[in-house]
Amino acid sequence: QVQLVESGGGLVQPGGSLKLSCAASGFTFRNYPMRWWRQGSGKERELVATIASQAGYTSYADSVQGRFTISRDNAQNTVDLQMNSLKPEDTAVYYCNVYLPTDFGPKDYWGQGTHVTVSS
């Protein structure tokens, strides 16, 4: 029922920009914070950005602060990640995530991921 579908990844040169989007369905999107995570090759998954349910609060990993912007459109059930001034170390699979209550307790839901490669 819950679905998160990321899009927008691709190959970009250092210093370039990409905008990722996550389309959500199967839950009351406007009631929940949304998150973007990433996982580079051989690295642990790391939290990139968080946005509150009504977009009143955002937070970012130190490594992307000032370069990435998370936003959401509660009318469209989407959360975006605008990535500017990209660096090779931003290369990773980027995942959309939400933490939801279920009949069996809270549960994390994840999208399939979208690949971002920053290379010359």
Residue, then its C-alpha position, 0 to 999 in steps of 0.5 A: q500500500v505504501q509506495l515511495v518512488e524516486s526519480g531524477g538521478g543521473l550523471v552530472q559533472p562536478g559543480g553541476s546540479l540535479k533535482l531528485s523527486c519522491a512521489a508518495s502514496g498509501f498514507t496521509f502524506r501531509n502528516y509525516p516528516m520525510r527524509w532523504w538518505r544516501q548510500g555510496s559504494g562501500k559506505e553506510r547509509e547516511l541521512v541527508a535531509t529531513i523535512a517536517s510535515q508542514a515544511g516548517y523545519t528542515s535539517y541537513a547533514d553537514s556534508v551537504q549543508g548549503r548545497f542541498t535543499i529539501s522541499r515538499d508539496n503536500a498537495q502533490n504528495t511529493v518531496d524533492l531534493q535540489m542538489n547544487s554544487l555537486k561533488p564526486e563524494d555525493t555519488a550514491v544511491y539516494y533513497c526517500n524514506v518515511y517512518l509510519p505507524t502500522d498495526f505491528g508498530p512503527k516501521d520505516y518505508w523506503g523507495q527503490g532508490t535513484h542513482v546519482t553519479v558525479s564525475s568528469 
